[in-house]
Amino acid sequence: MTDLSVLGIGASPRKRGNSDMLLRHILKGVRSRGVSCEDVQLRDYQFSACTGCEKCRNTTKCTGLQDGMQLLYPKLAGARGLVLVSPTHNYNMTVWMKAFIDRLYCLYMFTDDRPRRYTSSMAGQGRKMVLGAVGEQPTYEEAIGFTLDAMRLPFEALGYETLAQIPVLGIFDKGRIAAEVEILERAEAAGAQLAKAVSCTPGEFP
Ligand SMILES: Cc1cc2nc3c(=O)[nH]c(=O)nc-3n(C[C@H](O)[C@H](O)[C@H](O)COP(=O)(O)O)c2cc1C
């Protein structure tokens, strides 16, 4: 196992906004269990959307685009635990998170028949994750919409198990989540749960 046990990924364009704070509290919970972690903000990395060039076909490496994603692939591979937080933009995750997820297409191996069947190079490694989403509107449908499902489904397909999902509704002003003590406590508890799960998972890890 590498030193980095949990990787936190934030997908808001807004520095020190609500998603940043939610991520920070989840990672505080991870650290409270003595588990190491790192957080990255996708807005700090320059990378393109997947172009579907297929150069990665069954190599599990993206060689078609030499950009900031090349810094993120090893961080993702080396962490058994993952935290993803995105604000809701138009019922869904932000374009930064969507582009990031699409660039993980290279981690699949596909068969040659149609429709192609696939396996993930990350499957069976005891990978676990916690998800968070923040929206302004008061109802789940409008505030979160597809955000959590849209992050959860691709990562489950890659081989991650979802331990907790934290939807935060009714928050707009920058940093307003700081007043939501109960939510932040839940976030820290989810981080602690993730830390425990990644420490207890037996077996080899790349
Ligand atoms: C382009 C854009 C689209 C948005 N779409 C939604 C939405 O569909 N539903 C919602 O509840 N809030 C929406 N919001 C509001 C944000 O989710 C909300 O302000 C959130 O607190 C921002 O989190 P942040 O501080 O981490 O950036 C949108 C904001 C932007 C900038």
The ligand as an SDF file (V2000), in Angstrom:
LIG
                    3D

 31 33  0  0  0  0  0  0  0  0999 V2000
  -23.7100   27.1430  -13.5780 C   0  0  0  0  0  0  0  0  0  0  0  0
  -24.4340   26.8520  -12.2860 C   0  0  0  0  0  0  0  0  0  0  0  0
  -25.4880   25.9700  -12.2820 C   0  0  0  0  0  0  0  0  0  0  0  0
  -26.1710   25.6740  -11.1110 C   0  0  0  0  0  0  0  0  0  0  0  0
  -27.1800   24.7540  -11.1320 N   0  0  0  0  0  0  0  0  0  0  0  0
  -27.8090   24.4290   -9.9710 C   0  0  0  0  0  0  0  0  0  0  0  0
  -28.8460   23.4490   -9.9740 C   0  0  0  0  0  0  0  0  0  0  0  0
  -29.1920   22.8470  -10.9870 O   0  0  0  0  0  0  0  0  0  0  0  0
  -29.4530   23.1910   -8.7940 N   0  0  0  0  0  0  0  0  0  0  0  0
  -29.1070   23.8220   -7.6260 C   0  0  0  0  0  0  0  0  0  0  0  0
  -29.6910   23.5420   -6.5860 O   0  0  0  0  0  0  0  0  0  0  0  0
  -28.1160   24.7300   -7.5940 N   0  0  0  0  0  0  0  0  0  0  0  0
  -27.4520   25.0500   -8.7450 C   0  0  0  0  0  0  0  0  0  0  0  0
  -26.4250   25.9770   -8.7150 N   0  0  0  0  0  0  0  0  0  0  0  0
  -26.0420   26.5840   -7.4130 C   0  0  0  0  0  0  0  0  0  0  0  0
  -24.8430   25.8770   -6.7390 C   0  0  0  0  0  0  0  0  0  0  0  0
  -24.9760   24.5120   -6.6830 O   0  0  0  0  0  0  0  0  0  0  0  0
  -24.6800   26.3760   -5.3050 C   0  0  0  0  0  0  0  0  0  0  0  0
  -24.4680   27.7580   -5.3360 O   0  0  0  0  0  0  0  0  0  0  0  0
  -23.5490   25.7200   -4.5530 C   0  0  0  0  0  0  0  0  0  0  0  0
  -23.5810   26.1710   -3.2120 O   0  0  0  0  0  0  0  0  0  0  0  0
  -22.2090   26.0310   -5.1490 C   0  0  0  0  0  0  0  0  0  0  0  0
  -21.2320   25.3080   -4.4670 O   0  0  0  0  0  0  0  0  0  0  0  0
  -19.7170   25.8280   -4.3950 P   0  0  0  0  0  0  0  0  0  0  0  0
  -19.6730   26.9570   -3.4250 O   0  0  0  0  0  0  0  0  0  0  0  0
  -18.9650   24.6580   -3.9440 O   0  0  0  0  0  0  0  0  0  0  0  0
  -19.3210   26.2240   -5.7810 O   0  0  0  0  0  0  0  0  0  0  0  0
  -25.7720   26.3040   -9.8840 C   0  0  0  0  0  0  0  0  0  0  0  0
  -24.6860   27.2120   -9.8940 C   0  0  0  0  0  0  0  0  0  0  0  0
  -24.0050   27.4760  -11.0720 C   0  0  0  0  0  0  0  0  0  0  0  0
  -22.8460   28.4360  -11.0390 C   0  0  0  0  0  0  0  0  0  0  0  0
  1  2  1  0
  2  3  1  0
  2 30  2  0
  3  4  2  0
  4  5  1  0
  4 28  1  0
  5  6  2  0
  6  7  1  0
  6 13  1  0
  7  8  2  0
  7  9  1  0
  9 10  1  0
 10 11  2  0
 10 12  1  0
 12 13  2  0
 13 14  1  0
 14 15  1  0
 14 28  1  0
 15 16  1  0
 16 17  1  0
 16 18  1  0
 18 19  1  0
 18 20  1  0
 20 21  1  0
 20 22  1  0
 22 23  1  0
 23 24  1  0
 24 25  2  0
 24 26  1  0
 24 27  1  0
 28 29  2  0
 29 30  1  0
 30 31  1  0
M  END
$$$$
